[in-house]
Amino acid sequence: MKDIEIFEKDEHKIIKGDAIQALQTIPDGSADLIFVDPPYNIGKNFSGLKDKWNNDEDYINWCYQWIDLCIAKLKNTG
């Protein structure tokens, strides 16, 4: 499991980390806003980590995982 950083002030929280792991830390229907900046599967090197999946299908499946979690975590007004 990768490290997750949580920054809190009053009732606000920013979670920095792996999208799937970070989203699993919050209750369903509780987020007003989710900001994501996913890798685009183009092989860019981020401090030794490449954003490249074995094939496009693996990348698309990963995207559906975190997108589905975002939908579940957002409030109806999110």
Salt bridges, closest charged atoms under 4 A:
GLU5 OE2 - LYS16 NZ 3.81
ASP28 OD1 - LYS73 NZ 2.77
ASP32 OD1 - LYS75 NZ 3.07
